[in-house]
Amino acid sequence: MTEAVVEKRRRGPFRRREDVTEENTNKFLYEALETNKREGLILSVKTRVVSLIVIGAFLVYLMPYVQVFYYEALIFGFVLIGLAQLSIGRVGRSRAELLLIILDLALMTIVLVVPNPLDPHPWSIGMQYKYGNFPYFFVLLAGAAMAYSWRTLFAVALYTSVLWMGAYYWAIHQDPALPELSARITEIIKDYPETFRLLDPNHINFEARLQEILIFCIVAGILALNSWRANRLLVRQADAMRGRANLARHFPPNIVDTLAQSDQPLGAVRAQPVAVLFADIVGFTRMAEGETPERIVEVLREFHARMEAAVFENKGTLDKFLGDGLMATFGTPETSPDDALNALRCAQAMHNHMRDWNYFRQKDGQAPIRLSVGVHYGTVVLGDIGSERRLEYAVLGDVVNVA
């Protein structure tokens, strides 16, 4: 068993993303995660704003008094928090984002627990709990599920539990409101303690608070599990995009589309007619002797880029770079009636690219570069060669040697 396998089993399937260096090296994975989070944040903030507008309008209808301004101010606070989350949201851990999440949950706790200070006849804190307003936290949880990773959902559950139970601890240590009402209720139903606790405006049921937190954590865990599964799917899609990009380095876009949709292995051994093209720089060795290493690499990169463009423009496959040259094939992996013609067109396009390049080189006082191109058409053998540790898709036969 390899060390990598042992490490993977030790960490388990829910290992931290920061421990997986692939995110830093696979740009497709990072871009996919970034896009997914950005889209989730935008959707979450849009739904938040629309929901808050509806709630705000409903409160004005329900409570057309001055005390409604308290709730409208809190609603505006939720909107500002959502916009801030959208502004700073990014992939990876962010203390600022966690702070905004805590602020979001803390503001919700205040809304649900603290009586309205503008109300001339405020309820007791105990009455705030009796209306079962805790489900509003699920709205924030749903928004977090759209915007954040599965780990963050566990954090939301933890923060909510701490804030809600902290609010309970604060509430039970406040001076009771309307004590005379509690005294009268006690006289009437003193023989029914359960009913008294239900009707007493100052009583706060501890078991009900635990039940709310328990259900919230269970739902958060289910959503986190589903988010983890969606994240795995996103990683697989990013891997597919990376594989597609690797194909695009060798094949033109139309061939990449065909290969991506095909279930047939690319490396199956077979013989078929193919046009083979070789191109290289004439006298490159002599030219390189008078240049710096940096300048040599710069020239080769420019040369390869121009030749690669000519190959793909004419439906060719870039087989390999060969120092100052390259090998391209036409008719791989699938043949067409125009393979030989495409190879000739590619050769002409290469000369056109070189002519344009030499024009700019001469304007800069540099010597022109001469190109040599060889093309041949015939039957070749296609297949993977090499060992299990390193395979190479090869084109073999006299056609290659003649070209």
N, C-alpha and C positions, 0 to 999 in steps of 0.2 A: 504494500500500500504506500503510495507516494506521500510526501509531506503535504502537498497541496490538498490531497483528498482528506488527510487527517485534519488539516486546518479547517477545511470546509465543514467537516462533520462536527468539529469542536464548536465552531461558531453557530452552526445550525442555519436553517433557511432564512431566519429573520436577522441576519448579520447587518451591521450598520453599513449604509451606503458609503460612508467615508472610508471604510475599510476596503472597499472594492476599488482598486486603482483604475479599473476599466472606465469609470465615469470620466476620469481625467484624461485618458488616452483615446477614448472613442468619442470623437466629436459628434457623431451621429446620435449617440446615447445622450450626451449632454444637451444637444439641441432638442431632442425629443422630450426630455424631461423639462427643459426650459419652456418649450412651446406648450406642453401639457399643463404646466403650472400657470403659465400666463393666461391661457384660455380659461382655466378653472377660476382664477382670480377675477377675471373680467366678468364671467358668468355669475360668480358669487356676489360681486359688488352690484351688478345690475339687478339681480333678484332682490338683494338687500334694499336698494334704494326704492324699487317699485313697491316692495312690501311695506316699507316704512311710510311711504307716501299714503298708501291705502290705510294703514293703521292710524296715521296722523289725522287724516280726513275723518275717519270713523270716530276718533276721540272727540273731535270738534263737534260732531253731530251728537255724540253720546253725552258730552260734558260741556255745554256752551257757557262755561263760567271761567272766571279768571284763573282758577287752579289748573286749567288745561294747559296753560303756558309752561308749567313745570314739566309735564310729560312731552310737550313739543320740543322743549330745550333738550331733553334727554334723547329724543328721536334724532335731533340734529347732531348730537354727539355720536350716535351710532353711525350716521352717514359719514361724518368726518373720519371716524376710525376706519371704516371701510375704504374710503379714498386713500387714507394713509397706507393701508395694507396693500392696495393696488400699486401705490407709488414705489414702495420699497421691496415688494415681493421678488424673490429670486430663488434659484435652486440651491440647496444646501442649508446648513444651520445658520440662523440669523437671530441674534439676541433682540434686535429691534422688532422683528416679526413676533417673537414670543412675547415681548412686552406689550405689543398691540393686542395680541390674543388675550393676555391676562387683563388688560384694560377693558376689552370688550366684555369679558365675563364679569368683571367687577362692576361695570356699569349696569349690566343686566341684574346683578344681585341687588344693587341699590334700588333699581326700579321696582323689584318685586318685594323688597323687605322694608325699605324706609318709607314711612307715610309721607304723603304730599305736604310739604311745609306751607303751601298756599291755601290749603283746605281750612276753612274756618272751624270745621268740626272734624278733625282728623280721626281716623280709626286708630285703634291700638295696634301695636306691632303684631300681637297675636292674631288679630283679624286679618292682617296682610297674608298670613300663612294659610288661613282657613279657606281661601278662595282657590287654592290649588293652581297657582300661576307658574309653578316650576316648569311645565312643558314648554314654556317660551325658550328655555335653554336648548331644546331640541332644534329650534330654528337656527341658532348659532352653530350647533353641531352639524346640521345639514350643510350650511355654508362652508364650514371647515372641511367637510368631506369632499366638496367640489374643488377646493383650492389647495389643500395641503396634503402632505404625505401621510401614510398610515401611522407613522411614529407620532406625528403631531396630534392625531386624533386621540392617542393614549394620553398625551400631555393635556389636551382639552378636558378629558375625563378627570384627570388628576386635579387640575386647577379648579374645575367646577366643584369637585368634591370638597376641596379645602375651603373655597370661598363660601359655599352654601352651608357647610357645617360651621364655619367660622361665624357666619351671619347668625346662625342659630344660637351659638354660644354667646354672641353679643346681645341678641334679643332677650334671652332668658335672664340676663343680668340688668335689664332696664327696669326702671320703676313702673309698676303696673298702672295702666290707664283705666279710668272709670272704676276704681276699687269698690265704690258703692254698688255698682251694677253686679260685680262679682259676688258681693256679700248677699244681695237679694236673691241671686240665682242659687247660692249655696243654701239659703233658708228654704227655698221652694223644693229643690231636688237633692237635698243632702243625702238621701238614702240611695241615690243613683249616681255613684261617682263617675261612671263611664259617660253618662249623659252630661254631667257637669263639665267634664273635661272637653266635651264636644261643644257646649254652649258658652263656656267661659271665654270672654273676649281677650283674656290675658294668657290663656293656656296655649302652649305650642307643643304639638305631639312629636316627640323624638323619633318614635318608630316610623312615622310617616315620612320624616326627613330621610331616614336611612333607606326606606323603600324607594324614594325618589332617586337617591344617588345610586342605589344598586341597579335599578332599571336603566338609568342613564349610562352607567359604565358598561352594562351588557350590550346596549345598542351601540355604544361607541366601539366596543370590541368587534362587533359584527361588521360595522362599517369599515373599521381598520383592516379586518381580514379581507374584505372585498377590495379595498384600496390596494392592499398588497398584491392581490391577484392581478388587478389592473396594471400595477406597476411592472409585474413580471411580463405581462403581455407587451407592455411598452418597450421593455428591454429586448424582447424577441423581435419586435418590429424594427428597433434600431439596429440590431444585428443583421436583419435582412437588408436594411438600407445600406449598411456598410458593405455587405456582400455584393449588392448591386453596384455600389460605387467602385468596388474592386474590379467587377466585370467591365465597367465603363472605361477602365484604364487600358483594356485590351481590345474591346469591341465597340463598334459604332452604336449609337442609341437604339436603332431599330433591332439590332441583334441582341442587345441587352434585354430589351422587352421580350423577345422570343425566348431567350434562355431563362429569364425569370419566371416565365409561365410554363416552362417545359419540365416534365418529370423525368426525362431521359438523362442519363449521366453524360457529362461532357467528355469524359475520358474514355468512352467505349472505343475499342480498337476497330478500325475500319479503313477501307481504301476508297478514295473518291478523287475526282479531278479537281485540281486546285491551281490557281495562279500564284506564283511565288515572286516576291519582289525584294531585292536587296538594294539599299542605297547607302553610300558613305561619302565622306569628304575626301577629295583627291589631295594627296600630299599633306595630310593632317600631321603626320609625325614630324615632318620638317617644319611645319608652321608652329607646332607646339614647342619646339626647342627654343624659340625666341620669345615665348610668352611666360608670364607668371602662372602658377597653378590656379589662382583665383580667376584669371582671365580665361584660361583654358576651359574651366568648368562653366563659366558664363557663356562662352561661345557654344559649348556642347548643349547646354540647356536651351539656348535660343534655337539651335539647329534642330534638336529633337522635337521641340514644341511645334515648329513649322512643318516638319515632316509628318509628325503625328496628325496634325490637322488635315494634311493632304490625304492621309490614309483613311481617316474617318469620313472625310467629305465624299469619298468614293466607295463607301460600304466595305472597307477593308478591315482586317483584323491585325492589330499590332502584336506580332509574335514576341519580339524581344528587341531591346537596344543592344548594340554590339559596339561599345566604345564610341567611335566616331561615326557609327552607322546604325542601321536597323534592318530588321527583317519583318516583312508584312505578308499576309496571305489574303487571297480573295477566293471565297468559296468555303470558308470555315466559320462556324461549324456546319452550316448548311450551304449547299451549292445553289447556284442560279445560272441562267443562260448567259448572263452578262459578266461573269467573273473575269474572263480574259480582258474584255473591253474595259472593265473597271480598273484593272491593274494598269493598263496603258494610260487611261485617263489620270490615274494617280501619279504615274511617272511624269506626265506632262504638268500636272498641278505642282509637283515637287520642284520642277524647274522654274515654274512661274513664281513660286514662293522664294526660291533662291535669287531670282532676278530682282524681285522687290527688295529682298534683304540686302543684296549687294549694292543696290542703289543708295540705300541709307548708309551702308558701310563706307562707300566711296565718298559720300558727302562729309563723313567724319574723318576722312583721310586714312581709312583702313583698306587693306588689300582685299579684293574680292575672293570669295570662296567658291571653288569648283565642286560640282556634284557629279557623282557617278551612280547610275541606276541600271540594274539588270533585272529583266523580267523573263520568266519562263512559265509554261502552262503544261500540265500533264497530271498523271495519276500519282498520288502520294499515299503514304500510310499515316494515319492519325491515331494518337493514343497517348496515355500517360506513360512516361518512362521515369526511372529512378528507383529509389528505395522507399520504404514505408515512411521514413522520416522526412523525405523530401521528394515530392513528385513534380514533374514538369510535363505540361501538355506539349507534345512534340509533333512536328511535321517532318516526315522522313521520306527519302527517295532520291532518285537521280535528278528529278526536277529541281530539288533544292540545290544540289551540287552544281548543276548547269547554270542556274540563275546567279 
